[in-house]
Structure formats: structure tokens, C-alpha cells
Amino acid sequence: MLYISDEEIAEILTMREAIDAVEKAFGEYARGSAMMPPRSTMMIDKHNGSVSLMPSYLEETNALATKIISIYPDNPRKGLPTTVAWIVVNDPETGMLDAMLDGTYLTAMRTGAVSGVAARYLAPKDSRVAAVIGCGAQGKTQAWAISEVLGLEEMRVFDLSEEGMNGFAEEMGPKLGLDMVKAGSGAEAVKDADVVLTATTSRNPVVRREGLGGRVPRGGRGGVFPRHRGLGTRGIPGGEGGGGRHEGLLGQGGG
Ligand SMILES: NC(=O)c1ccc[n+]([C@@H]2O[C@H](COP(=O)([O-])OP(=O)(O)OC[C@H]3O[C@@H](n4cnc5c(N)ncnc54)[C@H](O)[C@@H]3O)[C@@H](O)[C@H]2O)c1
């Protein structure tokens, strides 16, 4: 059985490939050739965490895989990542196990790539300034993804953790070739920004509609727990949900 580690995936997968693959999968879903039952989640309330199962099948691509993902927001205090995942890949014709993949890096890349697809189609083409609220693993890959598809010049960042904000600016500034501006608050970060990303573990909205400029398409990543909120409800187009599967958003997502 093939095992591919996070490190090996990081060596071979580019963000551009991740964005293109996510766009192709969305296309299959829209054409009805993808199967993706709602994520099944066990909340481990005692330890403020969750473990979810996420199976999916792409008929056109001929790919069958299930992700097992655990999300423990208190993990960083123990020196561990919030989000850790593994992916089981089956042969679609026989159901036999083909491969096991570390899924942590892929999860961050895939989630970032979704924002890349959204930015590719929804962001103003002349976007120059992006705001990122939440400087953890997801914030980094979302920032990477939107900078792949937009001609950004400046990224304003805000995080409750000064250390997180500094780490983000030091790592992502040179990597993306962008000026990083640390903001004193979320409201300061989003003021007049062309694109806004939220990737926090906050239970309360970190951005409200009143603070957003008129051009902003709201690239909110959406918390995976109902109690996690990125955008205020009125900040989401239509006030109900941004992108993603409808039943998943209504039943499981935050905002
Ligand atoms: N939608 C998806 O597919 C998907 C996939 C994976 C993770 N997630 C979600 O993404 C979120 C972030 O995950 P991560 O792995 O980047 O976590 P992380 O712990 O690495 O980063 C979260 C960051 O948010 C910051 N933060 C928390 N509250 C804040 C606030 N009010 N204002 C500003 N910053 C704040 C924290 O200081 C931290 O730096 C989690 O809620 C997770 O559930 C979503």
C-alpha cells in the first residue's frame, strides 16, 4: 500500500494545481457526477474537539476517498496543530485500499484553494489589497491561494495572537512577494480592502458588513463547527450562507 506523507505532498503539489483540481471537482459536483454525503461529525465536547468522516467519489475523475479529520482548537496550547487529517484512498472498481495519505497539508491546501477559486471568479479583477483575519494554518493557505489568482500588492493581517501575526508576516511576506501590514484590529484590516478572508476559531463574527467596502466579495472560509463564525450573518451574500454545500452549511458550518 502506498503511503504519502505531508512532507512528500508539500514537495510535489503546487497551489495552482490545488486550485485547478478544486475547480474541476466543483464542476463535477455541479454536473451531478460527484457523490459527497454530508460530513458525519462526533463532537468530543469533553476535550473541545471533533472527529469527522468525509467520504467522496468523483465519477469522471474516477477517484474515491474518505477523509478523517480532527479539529481541536485548544491544540496549539499543547504544541499541536488545530486541524489534523488522514485520507483513505480506495479503488473505485473494487473498493480495495489503494493508498493512505496524510491529510493535514492537503486539507489546508484544499481549503485555501476554495478561496482561490472564489477569488478567481468573484473578486474584482483589479484587486490590490487583501485583508486576512486569522493567521493560522488556514489563513496562510487562503492568502497563498488568492495571491495566485489576483495581482495583489498588499496584505493586511490581523490576529488576536501577536505571535501568530508576526509569524504570518515573516513567512508569507517573502513567500508571496507582498507587503505585509499588521493591523491593530479586524476593522482596521478590512477597511477599504478589495478582498477579505477570515480563518479564525472565533465563536463570534470577526467582520461585520458595515466594515466592508462595497467591492468586497467576502472570501469567508466558514468555521466547521456551527458555533464558529467568521462573517456576521449580514456580511454573507444573501445573509444565509456563502459557498459550499447547502445542507452542510445549514447543518454544520459556521459562517
Ligand atoms: N471550512 C473548511 O473546510 C475548514 C477546514 C479546516 C479548518 N477549518 C476551520 O478553520 C478555522 C481555522 O483553522 P486553523 O487550522 O487555521 O486554526 P489555527 O488555530 O491554526 O488558527 C486560527 C487563528 O485564529 C486566531 N483567532 C481566533 N479568534 C480570533 C479573533 N476573534 N480575531 C482574530 N483572530 C482570531 C487565532 O489566534 C489563530 O491564530 C477553524 O475554525 C477550523 O474549524 C475549516
The ligand as an SDF file (V2000), in Angstrom:
LIG
                    3D

 44 48  0  0  0  0  0  0  0  0999 V2000
  -14.1880   25.0470    6.0250 N   0  0  0  0  0  0  0  0  0  0  0  0
  -13.2140   24.1410    5.9750 C   0  0  0  0  0  0  0  0  0  0  0  0
  -13.1350   23.3330    5.0780 O   0  0  0  0  0  0  0  0  0  0  0  0
  -12.2010   24.0950    7.0690 C   0  0  0  0  0  0  0  0  0  0  0  0
  -11.1160   23.1960    7.0050 C   0  0  0  0  0  0  0  0  0  0  0  0
  -10.2000   23.1840    8.0350 C   0  0  0  0  0  0  0  0  0  0  0  0
  -10.3520   24.0670    9.0860 C   0  0  0  0  0  0  0  0  0  0  0  0
  -11.4100   24.9140    9.1140 N   0  0  0  0  0  0  0  0  0  0  0  0
  -11.6270   25.8610   10.1960 C   0  0  0  0  0  0  0  0  0  0  0  0
  -10.6940   26.9240   10.0180 O   0  0  0  0  0  0  0  0  0  0  0  0
  -10.5210   27.5510   11.2820 C   0  0  0  0  0  0  0  0  0  0  0  0
   -9.0630   27.8780   11.4490 C   0  0  0  0  0  0  0  0  0  0  0  0
   -8.3310   26.6750   11.4150 O   0  0  0  0  0  0  0  0  0  0  0  0
   -6.7470   26.7460   11.5500 P   0  0  0  0  0  0  0  0  0  0  0  0
   -6.2680   25.3540   11.3490 O   0  0  0  0  0  0  0  0  0  0  0  0
   -6.1950   27.8500   10.6980 O   0  0  0  0  0  0  0  0  0  0  0  0
   -6.6420   27.1850   13.0990 O   0  0  0  0  0  0  0  0  0  0  0  0
   -5.4100   27.8980   13.8220 P   0  0  0  0  0  0  0  0  0  0  0  0
   -5.6000   27.6600   15.2880 O   0  0  0  0  0  0  0  0  0  0  0  0
   -4.1240   27.4690   13.1840 O   0  0  0  0  0  0  0  0  0  0  0  0
   -5.6200   29.4480   13.5080 O   0  0  0  0  0  0  0  0  0  0  0  0
   -6.7240   30.1860   13.9760 C   0  0  0  0  0  0  0  0  0  0  0  0
   -6.2330   31.5860   14.2540 C   0  0  0  0  0  0  0  0  0  0  0  0
   -7.3620   32.4120   14.5390 O   0  0  0  0  0  0  0  0  0  0  0  0
   -6.9600   33.3400   15.5390 C   0  0  0  0  0  0  0  0  0  0  0  0
   -8.1640   33.9050   16.1440 N   0  0  0  0  0  0  0  0  0  0  0  0
   -9.0750   33.2940   16.9460 C   0  0  0  0  0  0  0  0  0  0  0  0
  -10.0690   34.1580   17.2630 N   0  0  0  0  0  0  0  0  0  0  0  0
   -9.7890   35.3200   16.6340 C   0  0  0  0  0  0  0  0  0  0  0  0
  -10.4390   36.5810   16.5450 C   0  0  0  0  0  0  0  0  0  0  0  0
  -11.5950   36.8200   17.1870 N   0  0  0  0  0  0  0  0  0  0  0  0
   -9.8720   37.5640   15.8110 N   0  0  0  0  0  0  0  0  0  0  0  0
   -8.7000   37.3430   15.1590 C   0  0  0  0  0  0  0  0  0  0  0  0
   -8.0290   36.1720   15.1910 N   0  0  0  0  0  0  0  0  0  0  0  0
   -8.5690   35.1720   15.9240 C   0  0  0  0  0  0  0  0  0  0  0  0
   -6.0940   32.5240   16.4730 C   0  0  0  0  0  0  0  0  0  0  0  0
   -5.2660   33.3450   17.2690 O   0  0  0  0  0  0  0  0  0  0  0  0
   -5.3010   31.6720   15.4840 C   0  0  0  0  0  0  0  0  0  0  0  0
   -4.0810   32.2820   15.0910 O   0  0  0  0  0  0  0  0  0  0  0  0
  -11.0880   26.5930   12.3370 C   0  0  0  0  0  0  0  0  0  0  0  0
  -12.3220   27.1570   12.7840 O   0  0  0  0  0  0  0  0  0  0  0  0
  -11.3580   25.3200   11.5830 C   0  0  0  0  0  0  0  0  0  0  0  0
  -12.5260   24.7180   12.0970 O   0  0  0  0  0  0  0  0  0  0  0  0
  -12.3130   24.9510    8.1110 C   0  0  0  0  0  0  0  0  0  0  0  0
  1  2  1  0
  2  3  2  0
  2  4  1  0
  4  5  1  0
  4 44  2  0
  5  6  2  0
  6  7  1  0
  7  8  2  0
  8  9  1  0
  8 44  1  0
  9 10  1  0
  9 42  1  0
 10 11  1  0
 11 12  1  0
 11 40  1  0
 12 13  1  0
 13 14  1  0
 14 15  2  0
 14 16  1  0
 14 17  1  0
 17 18  1  0
 18 19  2  0
 18 20  1  0
 18 21  1  0
 21 22  1  0
 22 23  1  0
 23 24  1  0
 23 38  1  0
 24 25  1  0
 25 26  1  0
 25 36  1  0
 26 27  1  0
 26 35  1  0
 27 28  2  0
 28 29  1  0
 29 30  1  0
 29 35  2  0
 30 31  1  0
 30 32  2  0
 32 33  1  0
 33 34  2  0
 34 35  1  0
 36 37  1  0
 36 38  1  0
 38 39  1  0
 40 41  1  0
 40 42  1  0
 42 43  1  0
M  CHG  2   8   1  16  -1
M  END
$$$$
